[in-house]
Amino acid sequence: MNDIREASLETDSSGLPGGVLGQLLPFLLLAGGGVWLFTRWNDVPAQVPMHWDAHGHVNHYVSRTPLHVAMPLVLAALICLLVHFMARAIRSGSPRGAARKPSLRMMLAAELVIAAVCCAVVVISATNGRLFLPAMLFIFFLIMALIGTGISLFSGVRKQEPLRNPSAWHALFYSDSEDPALFVPKRSGLGYTINLGHRAAIPIVLLLLSLPLAAVIAAALTR
């Protein structure tokens, strides 16, 4: 089977889904959450509920500091920023394919849901849990909407592209230093995986691995 490397890495000149405003929307949503928190800071309790058990009872409080209360917004901003740059990398560094535009739209939808969920978490904490039930219902419907969006975006997409350079695949991993694509279609299923042979692959992998570490550090700071 012949290697497949020749493919345009650019789809069109339309940019990322939603344009500039659409790409900024998750960050504007988080900024709005920050403004809401600032305007009612005096109403935030001295001990802020931060974790609930399966029965909806608070089992962990933190002291009222901007870092503690706004931590969900900070984490959401970091995640959305990472997803945004991943979307840019996929758009400019992957071969043309039927799944690319739906994938980019799904990534933007995920950013919006992440931002909205973290804003809801801040609202729950800042109101001392009074809005716990409506906020949790809001989060539930957001997740259902995201799942529905994914089904809608990918329902008509079929994996028609031939396997890219079969000899470069090692189980689920792809590595080809001669392939200019930074991201390639997955061997099975929809979506993309990173070309580990690309010179930019290692920095991106390290960046992805740093996100869980940042979450652990953030959790430690709120104790």
NORFENFEN-V928457 format. One record per pair of residues at least 12 apart in sequence whose ideal C-beta (glycine too) atoms are under 8 Angstrom apart, sorted by the first residue. I is the first residue (numbers start at 1). J is the second residue. D is the distance in Angstrom with one decimal. If there is no record, write none. Layout:
BEGIN
I:J:D  I:J:D
END
This chain:
BEGIN
1:163:7.7  1:166:5.3  3:165:4.4  3:166:7.5  3:167:6.5  3:168:7.7  4:162:5.8  4:163:7.2  4:164:4.9  4:165:5.6  5:164:7.4  5:165:5.9  5:176:7.4  5:178:6.8  5:179:5.2  5:180:7.5  5:181:7.8  7:95:3.5  7:96:5.9  7:181:7.2  8:95:7.0  8:96:5.3  9:92:6.5  9:93:6.0  9:94:6.5  9:95:6.3  9:96:7.9  9:180:6.5  9:181:6.1  10:91:7.8  10:92:6.7  10:96:7.9  11:91:7.0  11:96:5.8  11:100:6.2  11:101:7.0  16:87:5.9  16:88:6.9  16:91:6.2  16:104:6.1  16:108:7.3  17:101:7.3  17:104:5.3  17:105:4.6  17:108:5.1  18:108:5.7  22:108:6.4  23:84:6.4  23:108:7.0  25:112:6.4  26:76:7.9  26:80:4.6  26:84:8.0  26:108:7.8  26:111:4.1  26:112:5.3  26:114:7.1  26:115:4.1  27:77:6.6  27:80:6.4  27:81:8.0  27:115:7.4  29:112:7.0  29:115:4.3  29:116:6.3  29:119:6.4  30:73:5.2  30:76:5.7  30:77:5.4  30:80:7.3  30:115:5.0  30:118:7.1  30:119:6.8  32:119:7.4  33:73:5.4  33:115:7.8  33:118:7.3  33:119:3.8  33:122:5.5  33:123:7.8  34:70:6.5  34:73:5.7  36:119:7.9  36:122:7.9  36:123:7.6  37:69:6.5  37:70:6.2  37:73:7.7  37:122:6.0  37:126:5.9  40:126:6.7  43:126:7.5  43:127:8.0  44:64:5.4  44:69:6.2  44:126:5.0  45:64:6.6  45:128:4.8  46:63:7.1  46:64:5.3  47:61:4.3  47:62:7.4  47:63:6.6  47:64:7.1  48:61:6.3  48:62:5.3  48:63:7.3  48:64:5.4  48:68:6.3  48:69:5.6  48:125:5.0  48:126:7.2  48:128:7.6  49:61:5.8  49:124:7.4  49:125:5.7  49:128:6.3  49:129:5.0  50:62:4.9  50:68:7.3  50:125:6.0  50:222:6.1  52:129:7.5  52:132:7.1  56:132:6.1  56:133:7.6  58:129:6.1  62:222:5.0  62:223:7.4  67:221:6.5  67:222:7.7  68:221:7.7  68:222:5.1  69:122:6.8  69:125:6.1  69:126:6.3  70:122:6.9  71:218:5.6  71:221:7.4  71:222:5.6  72:118:4.1  72:119:7.8  72:121:4.5  72:122:5.3  72:125:7.9  73:118:5.8  73:119:7.1  73:122:6.0  74:218:7.3  75:118:6.7  75:214:7.5  75:215:6.5  75:218:5.9  76:114:5.3  76:115:5.3  76:117:7.6  76:118:3.6  76:119:7.8  78:211:7.1  78:214:6.4  79:111:7.9  79:114:5.6  79:211:7.0  80:111:4.5  80:114:6.0  80:115:6.0  82:207:7.0  82:208:7.5  82:211:6.3  83:107:5.4  83:110:6.4  83:111:5.2  83:114:7.8  84:111:6.7  86:107:6.9  86:204:7.9  87:104:5.3  87:107:4.7  87:108:7.1  89:182:5.9  89:183:6.5  89:200:7.9  89:204:7.2  90:103:6.7  90:104:6.6  90:107:7.9  90:183:4.9  90:192:5.6  91:104:6.1  93:181:6.1  93:182:3.3  93:183:5.6  93:198:7.9  93:200:7.8  94:181:5.6  94:182:6.9  94:183:4.0  94:184:6.6  94:185:7.6  94:192:5.7  95:161:7.7  95:164:7.1  95:181:5.4  95:184:6.8  95:185:7.3  97:161:5.2  97:185:5.5  98:157:5.2  98:158:6.9  98:159:7.9  98:160:6.3  98:161:7.6  99:154:7.2  99:157:5.1  99:159:7.2  99:185:6.6  99:190:4.9  99:191:6.9  99:192:8.0  100:192:7.9  102:153:4.0  102:154:5.5  102:157:5.6  102:190:7.8  103:190:7.2  103:191:6.0  103:192:6.6  105:149:8.0  105:153:5.7  106:149:6.8  106:150:5.6  106:153:5.5  106:154:7.6  109:146:5.9  109:149:4.9  109:150:7.7  110:146:6.5  113:142:5.1  113:143:7.0  113:145:7.4  113:146:4.7  116:138:7.8  116:142:5.6  117:139:5.3  117:142:6.1  117:143:7.9  120:135:4.4  120:138:5.5  120:139:5.4  121:135:7.6  123:135:5.7  124:136:7.9  154:190:5.6  157:190:6.4  159:185:7.2  159:189:7.7  159:190:6.6  161:185:5.7  163:187:6.6  164:179:7.5  164:181:7.6  164:184:5.0  164:185:6.5  165:179:6.3  168:197:7.2  169:187:5.7  172:186:8.0  172:187:6.6  172:193:7.2  173:193:7.4  173:196:6.0  174:187:7.5  174:193:5.8  174:194:7.5  174:195:5.5  174:196:6.6  174:197:7.8  175:195:6.7  175:196:4.1  175:197:4.0  176:195:6.1  176:197:4.7  177:197:3.9  177:198:7.3  177:199:8.0  178:197:7.7  179:195:5.7  179:197:6.7  179:198:7.2  181:195:5.7  181:198:7.5  182:194:6.8  182:195:5.7  182:198:4.9  182:200:5.7  182:201:7.0  182:204:7.8  183:195:6.7
END
